[in-house]
Amino acid sequence: MPGPGEKRSPIKTDDFPAFDWPRVPSPAVYYAEEWESPDLLGQELAALRTARELLDRYGSEIACFVYEPIQGEGGDRHLRPQFLSAMELPCADHDVLTISEVVESEGLFARAADLGSHLLTELRRLGGEFPQILSRPRGQGLLCAITVASREQRDTLLRITRERYKCLLLPSGEREIRWRPALTVTQPEIADALTSLRRALQELTNRTRQQDEGQYLSPRRH
């Protein structure tokens, strides 16, 4: 299920064959109010219609439906369980298996869910503090992400957190920052990373303000 405009690093795809398989649009959801909707959203219904059309046309040739619940490489694009459950019905009608492309590990899921909920809450708080820079905080468990207003600002934030605060955050997609802490991460470690990002955001905000003020106060040249 490819995302619109999804770009991948050539080093991850050049040595692998590409097949002209039927593809369903990926109706990723970014906003909390949409994520909580009990009904399927417009883009999810459209993707479901496309899937039904493809299954009606090629059903006898399709062995399985493969999807990623969280598409990390494409910009941390999350699919809702409601949509994935709806996709199982037409697949079952055509005897098509559904395969989730996800790595699972036993024992730490409950802890990851609790810490991930805390991390997402704090990312939403950061989005409220810096609405001109951050938007669309999202996540499931410890797989969280937030969108930055521009690629340049995203890269600057990553550089500041790395060089000044010794904190490594990961880029994703065109302008996302994604969080991929170990399942053994502690809440103080998450707090330290969030503090580093908050300081980097404040530094970036101050730089931008100084640049704007400098342009405003620059004398007019004749």
C-alpha positions in Angstrom: 0.0 0.0 0.0 2.1 3.0 -1.2 1.6 6.5 0.1 1.0 9.4 -2.2 4.3 11.0 -3.1 6.2 8.4 -1.1 9.9 8.5 -1.6 12.4 5.9 -0.6 16.2 5.9 -0.5 17.6 4.3 -3.7 20.0 2.3 -1.6 17.0 0.4 -0.2 15.4 -0.4 -3.5 17.9 -0.4 -6.4 19.1 -4.0 -5.9 15.6 -5.5 -5.6 13.1 -6.3 -8.4 9.9 -4.3 -8.7 6.7 -6.0 -9.7 3.6 -4.5 -11.4 1.3 -5.7 -8.7 -2.1 -4.2 -8.0 -1.8 -1.5 -5.4 -4.3 0.1 -3.0 -3.9 3.8 -2.0 -2.7 4.1 1.6 -5.2 6.2 3.6 -2.9 7.3 6.4 -4.4 9.3 9.3 -2.5 12.1 11.0 -4.9 13.9 13.3 -6.2 12.6 16.7 -9.8 13.6 16.1 -9.9 11.6 12.9 -8.1 8.7 14.4 -10.8 8.3 17.1 -13.7 8.3 14.6 -15.7 5.1 14.8 -16.7 5.3 11.2 -14.5 4.9 8.1 -13.1 8.2 6.8 -13.5 9.4 3.2 -10.0 8.4 2.1 -10.5 5.0 3.8 -13.8 4.4 1.9 -12.1 5.3 -1.3 -9.2 2.9 -0.7 -11.7 0.2 0.2 -13.6 0.7 -3.1 -10.3 0.5 -5.0 -9.5 -2.7 -3.2 -12.9 -4.2 -4.1 -12.5 -3.3 -7.7 -9.1 -4.8 -7.9 -10.2 -8.0 -6.2 -13.2 -8.3 -8.5 -10.9 -7.9 -11.5 -7.9 -9.9 -10.4 -9.1 -11.9 -7.5 -8.3 -15.3 -9.0 -4.7 -14.1 -9.5 -4.1 -12.5 -6.1 -2.7 -14.7 -3.3 -2.4 -12.2 -0.5 -2.9 -8.6 0.6 0.3 -7.2 2.2 0.3 -4.0 4.3 2.3 -2.0 6.8 0.2 -0.7 9.7 2.9 2.0 10.1 4.9 3.0 7.0 8.0 4.4 8.6 10.1 5.0 5.4 7.3 6.9 3.8 7.0 9.5 6.5 5.5 7.6 9.5 2.1 7.1 7.9 -0.3 5.3 10.3 -3.2 3.2 9.2 -6.2 2.9 11.5 -7.3 -0.5 12.8 -10.9 0.2 11.6 -9.7 0.4 8.0 -7.5 -2.7 8.2 -10.4 -4.6 9.7 -12.7 -3.5 6.9 -10.1 -4.6 4.4 -10.3 -8.2 5.7 -13.8 -8.6 4.5 -13.3 -8.3 0.7 -10.1 -10.3 1.0 -12.0 -13.1 2.8 -14.7 -13.0 0.0 -12.0 -13.8 -2.5 -10.0 -16.2 -0.4 -7.1 -13.8 -0.3 -4.8 -13.9 2.7 -4.0 -10.7 4.6 -0.4 -10.3 5.8 0.8 -7.5 8.1 4.4 -6.5 7.6 5.4 -5.8 11.1 8.1 -7.1 13.5 6.8 -8.3 16.9 8.5 -9.1 20.1 7.0 -10.7 23.2 7.0 -9.3 26.8 7.3 -5.5 26.5 4.1 -4.5 24.7 2.2 -3.2 27.7 5.2 -1.2 28.8 5.7 0.2 25.3 2.0 1.2 25.1 2.2 3.1 28.4 5.4 4.9 27.6 4.2 5.6 24.0 1.1 7.2 25.4 3.2 9.5 27.5 5.5 10.3 24.6 2.6 11.1 22.3 1.0 13.4 24.9 4.3 15.3 25.2 4.7 15.6 21.4 1.2 17.0 21.3 2.2 19.5 24.0 5.2 20.5 22.0 3.0 21.0 18.9 0.9 23.4 21.0 3.9 25.3 22.2 5.4 25.6 18.7 2.5 25.6 16.3 4.4 27.5 13.6 7.0 24.7 13.4 5.3 21.4 14.5 2.1 19.7 13.5 0.4 16.3 13.2 1.8 14.5 16.2 0.9 10.8 15.9 1.9 7.4 17.1 1.1 3.9 18.2 3.1 2.6 21.1 6.6 3.9 21.0 6.4 4.4 17.2 5.7 8.1 17.2 6.3 11.0 14.8 5.7 14.7 14.3 5.8 16.8 11.1 8.0 19.9 10.8 6.9 22.9 8.8 9.8 22.6 6.3 12.6 20.1 5.5 15.2 22.8 6.2 13.8 23.4 9.7 13.6 19.6 10.3 17.2 19.1 9.4 18.2 22.1 11.6 16.4 20.7 14.6 18.1 17.3 14.1 21.5 19.0 13.9 21.0 21.1 17.0 19.7 18.1 19.1 22.7 16.0 17.9 25.5 18.5 18.2 24.4 20.6 21.2 22.4 18.1 23.3 23.9 14.8 22.2 20.5 13.4 21.3 19.9 11.4 18.1 16.5 11.9 16.5 15.6 10.3 13.2 14.4 11.9 9.9 11.5 10.4 8.0 9.8 11.2 4.7 10.2 14.8 3.5 9.9 16.7 6.8 9.1 14.3 9.7 10.9 13.5 12.9 10.3 9.9 14.0 10.9 8.3 17.4 12.2 4.7 17.5 13.4 4.2 21.1 14.3 0.8 22.3 11.6 -1.2 24.0 13.7 -1.0 27.2 13.8 2.8 27.2 12.9 4.5 30.5 10.6 7.5 31.1 13.6 9.7 32.2 15.3 8.9 28.9 12.2 9.9 27.0 12.0 13.1 29.1 15.7 13.9 28.3 15.1 13.5 24.6 11.9 15.7 24.8 13.9 18.4 26.7 16.6 18.3 24.0 14.0 18.8 21.3 12.2 21.6 23.2 15.5 23.4 23.6 16.3 23.0 20.0 12.9 24.3 19.0 13.3 27.4 21.2 16.8 28.0 19.7 15.3 27.7 16.2 12.5 30.1 17.1 14.9 32.6 18.5 17.1 32.4 15.4 14.1 33.0 13.2 12.9 35.9 15.3 16.3 37.6 15.2 16.5 37.1 11.4 13.0 38.6 11.0 13.9 41.6 13.3 17.1 42.1 11.4 15.3 42.3 8.1 12.8 44.7 9.5 15.4 47.0 11.0 17.7 47.0 8.0 18.2 50.5 6.6 16.8 51.2 3.2 19.5 51.6 0.5 19.1 54.1 -2.2 
